[in-house]
Amino acid sequence: MTIRADVVVIGVGVAGLAAGLAAQRAGRSVVVLSKTAPRRGATATYYAQGGVAVVLPDTDDSVAAHVADTLAAGGGLCDADAVTSIVADGYRAVADLAAAGARFDTGPDGRWSLTREGGHHRRRIIHAGGDATGAEVQRALDHAAATLDIRARHTATALLHDGAQITGVAVLTPDGPDIVAAPSVILATGGLGHLYRATTNPDASTGDGVALALWAGAQAADLEFIQFHPTMLFDGAAGGRRPLITEALRGEGARLLDADGEPIMAGIHPLGDLAPRDVVAAAIDARLRATGADCAYLDARGVADVARRFPTVTALCVAIGVDPARQLIPVTPGAHYSCGGVSTDPYGRTTMPGLFAAGEVARTGMHGANRLASNSLLEGLVVGGRAGVAAAEHALSAGPATPGPETSAPRAAIDRAELQRVMSTEVSVLRDGPGLAAAAEKLDRARPLTPRTRRDFEDAALTTVAAAVVAAAAHRAESRGCHHRADFPDTDDGQAHSVPLRLDDTRDARVA
Ligand SMILES: Cc1cc2nc3c(=O)[nH]c(=O)nc-3n(C[C@H](O)[C@H](O)[C@H](O)COP(=O)(O)OP(=O)(O)OC[C@H]3O[C@@H](n4cnc5c(N)ncnc54)[C@H](O)[C@@H]3O)c2cc1C
């Protein structure tokens, strides 16, 4: 049975729900797909701790100052116009979310409390529940989205198009394969952390949106820039999703130490423990390699009232037997955020008519070579809402879609554990030419696969996206942002541009 809608949204995190609600407000019929069961913790949005970066009126902050910090973190690859456009729209989007019921933490004067995170020169991060911002953003959006037609356990497996424009989505439902016919499709599928053995991302973050877009012939960019969060809780576990220790803890004075108690960030960057994430992650990685230690430590013993201000972090630490008020917190860098993704403008329009993307799956030009902390919830809210409006407008002008059968070429995949091993070894915080060549060779040996389950489909998506990341990382023979090449440690002004990628006729990722 074919489902019909004006707009199909794939994903129920911040970007998907912002998009779905905006398209519905614009008067269009909307169907929202989510590959998971409806449960807490199904989206990356739910796990966000630190907060949302936003310029509040009547403060010493300004859009220009927030833009300047974002561009500085982005290592010369942000699109300044996109950054300005998104940052300038931030307060309106956050105020709308508050009007829809989101409750952000306030100070004694009743105004939203502001904290600081790495790379920000001002206190401009609003938060909720102390360090449970994402859970509150998700709660408020879920509540507002009660009016939306949300189909849980529906995995989007292919984008349908007639060569010129989008006509719908192929889905795997609990009752088998189906089709959603729609002239507008919004990818809001989140990140790709499960390219790696250990990640802060939930199970659903398998790069599906980038793979769907590449398979359909759309363009992606900046995929080599994968942010490794410096402080993932080190609990000795082998892999999978691992908890994050928010950077806001360092914003409140916590310091990074090595196993001998020496400060790791001393003398490395003027912002010290609050240097941009790539700098901190690379410094920890280098110290661990030099000393052979399994983990570094975060000293939060000097943070005032740590259990009240950081209840999530405290509970995570207590669960592994560590009291952050009295003991050091063991941490290690982990795959966290994809700065690149499906190429879009600041309104979520991709290179393909009818296809939109928003949130972590998209490359709007906001993050460039490295994302500034707490800029992603902001981007998801702003661009999600805009993509919903743009998709609604497109649906109105394009009219009802009539999808033909799925025509995608057969997929290929390698074993997920093997893929994660090679990515974690060769394409991690530090890369080099021979390691990237070895990874490419391994991925080339992918076997043809006809996806019958969600897991099969995800394996094919992970394999395509891994190959695209490796191609982009091999192409960029320099170090910039969160892409660190051991064989090209310097930044090369001649490479201060994005690397756009498409699949070629043999389905290999090629620089466009
Ligand atoms: C631990 C952690 C802490 C973070 N802290 C912060 C922070 O403090 N501030 C900040 O700004 N950012 C933070 N981030 C980043 C931010 O949370 C994410 O980038 C953002 O929430 C992504 O939102 P999204 O809507 O793009 O994707 P998600 O919230 O991940 O949602 C993706 C959705 O797509 C669905 N999906 C995926 N593939 C398919 C498919 N094939 N078919 C159907 N459905 C599919 C998933 O089921 C899910 O519903 C953090 C991230 C993590 C993991």
The ligand as an SDF file (V2000), in Angstrom:
LIG
                    3D

 53 58  0  0  0  0  0  0  0  0999 V2000
   26.0240   12.9140   23.6290 C   0  0  0  0  0  0  0  0  0  0  0  0
   25.7910   14.1130   22.7440 C   0  0  0  0  0  0  0  0  0  0  0  0
   25.8140   15.3840   23.2880 C   0  0  0  0  0  0  0  0  0  0  0  0
   25.5850   16.5010   22.4820 C   0  0  0  0  0  0  0  0  0  0  0  0
   25.5330   17.7540   23.0500 N   0  0  0  0  0  0  0  0  0  0  0  0
   25.1890   18.8060   22.2690 C   0  0  0  0  0  0  0  0  0  0  0  0
   24.9680   20.0920   22.8480 C   0  0  0  0  0  0  0  0  0  0  0  0
   25.0730   20.2800   24.0610 O   0  0  0  0  0  0  0  0  0  0  0  0
   24.6110   21.1150   22.0150 N   0  0  0  0  0  0  0  0  0  0  0  0
   24.4720   20.9550   20.6690 C   0  0  0  0  0  0  0  0  0  0  0  0
   24.1610   21.9120   19.9670 O   0  0  0  0  0  0  0  0  0  0  0  0
   24.6680   19.7420   20.1040 N   0  0  0  0  0  0  0  0  0  0  0  0
   25.0000   18.6770   20.8740 C   0  0  0  0  0  0  0  0  0  0  0  0
   25.1660   17.4450   20.2940 N   0  0  0  0  0  0  0  0  0  0  0  0
   24.9260   17.3050   18.8570 C   0  0  0  0  0  0  0  0  0  0  0  0
   23.4280   17.3530   18.6020 C   0  0  0  0  0  0  0  0  0  0  0  0
   22.7510   16.7140   19.6610 O   0  0  0  0  0  0  0  0  0  0  0  0
   23.0810   16.6540   17.3060 C   0  0  0  0  0  0  0  0  0  0  0  0
   23.9120   17.0800   16.2710 O   0  0  0  0  0  0  0  0  0  0  0  0
   21.6440   16.9750   16.9200 C   0  0  0  0  0  0  0  0  0  0  0  0
   20.7790   16.6860   17.9930 O   0  0  0  0  0  0  0  0  0  0  0  0
   21.2540   16.1700   15.6970 C   0  0  0  0  0  0  0  0  0  0  0  0
   19.8790   16.3680   15.4940 O   0  0  0  0  0  0  0  0  0  0  0  0
   19.2200   15.7470   14.1930 P   0  0  0  0  0  0  0  0  0  0  0  0
   17.7820   16.0940   14.2710 O   0  0  0  0  0  0  0  0  0  0  0  0
   19.9970   16.1280   13.0120 O   0  0  0  0  0  0  0  0  0  0  0  0
   19.4330   14.1470   14.3800 O   0  0  0  0  0  0  0  0  0  0  0  0
   18.9780   13.1480   15.5250 P   0  0  0  0  0  0  0  0  0  0  0  0
   18.5260   13.8450   16.7370 O   0  0  0  0  0  0  0  0  0  0  0  0
   20.0710   12.1380   15.6880 O   0  0  0  0  0  0  0  0  0  0  0  0
   17.7280   12.3960   14.8750 O   0  0  0  0  0  0  0  0  0  0  0  0
   17.9140   11.5580   13.7490 C   0  0  0  0  0  0  0  0  0  0  0  0
   16.6290   10.8200   13.4780 C   0  0  0  0  0  0  0  0  0  0  0  0
   16.6780   10.1900   12.2140 O   0  0  0  0  0  0  0  0  0  0  0  0
   16.1640    8.8730   12.3110 C   0  0  0  0  0  0  0  0  0  0  0  0
   16.7110    8.0900   11.1920 N   0  0  0  0  0  0  0  0  0  0  0  0
   18.0020    7.9310   10.8410 C   0  0  0  0  0  0  0  0  0  0  0  0
   18.0870    7.1920    9.7330 N   0  0  0  0  0  0  0  0  0  0  0  0
   16.8120    6.8730    9.3670 C   0  0  0  0  0  0  0  0  0  0  0  0
   16.2460    6.1200    8.3010 C   0  0  0  0  0  0  0  0  0  0  0  0
   17.0000    5.5280    7.3570 N   0  0  0  0  0  0  0  0  0  0  0  0
   14.8960    5.9930    8.2490 N   0  0  0  0  0  0  0  0  0  0  0  0
   14.1040    6.5540    9.1990 C   0  0  0  0  0  0  0  0  0  0  0  0
   14.6040    7.2760   10.2410 N   0  0  0  0  0  0  0  0  0  0  0  0
   15.9350    7.4330   10.3010 C   0  0  0  0  0  0  0  0  0  0  0  0
   16.5960    8.4370   13.6770 C   0  0  0  0  0  0  0  0  0  0  0  0
   15.8460    7.3250   14.1030 O   0  0  0  0  0  0  0  0  0  0  0  0
   16.3050    9.7140   14.4660 C   0  0  0  0  0  0  0  0  0  0  0  0
   14.9440    9.8020   14.7340 O   0  0  0  0  0  0  0  0  0  0  0  0
   25.3870   16.3300   21.0990 C   0  0  0  0  0  0  0  0  0  0  0  0
   25.3740   15.0460   20.5490 C   0  0  0  0  0  0  0  0  0  0  0  0
   25.5650   13.9340   21.3580 C   0  0  0  0  0  0  0  0  0  0  0  0
   25.5280   12.5660   20.7520 C   0  0  0  0  0  0  0  0  0  0  0  0
  1  2  1  0
  2  3  1  0
  2 52  2  0
  3  4  2  0
  4  5  1  0
  4 50  1  0
  5  6  2  0
  6  7  1  0
  6 13  1  0
  7  8  2  0
  7  9  1  0
  9 10  1  0
 10 11  2  0
 10 12  1  0
 12 13  2  0
 13 14  1  0
 14 15  1  0
 14 50  1  0
 15 16  1  0
 16 17  1  0
 16 18  1  0
 18 19  1  0
 18 20  1  0
 20 21  1  0
 20 22  1  0
 22 23  1  0
 23 24  1  0
 24 25  2  0
 24 26  1  0
 24 27  1  0
 27 28  1  0
 28 29  2  0
 28 30  1  0
 28 31  1  0
 31 32  1  0
 32 33  1  0
 33 34  1  0
 33 48  1  0
 34 35  1  0
 35 36  1  0
 35 46  1  0
 36 37  1  0
 36 45  1  0
 37 38  2  0
 38 39  1  0
 39 40  1  0
 39 45  2  0
 40 41  1  0
 40 42  2  0
 42 43  1  0
 43 44  2  0
 44 45  1  0
 46 47  1  0
 46 48  1  0
 48 49  1  0
 50 51  2  0
 51 52  1  0
 52 53  1  0
M  END
$$$$
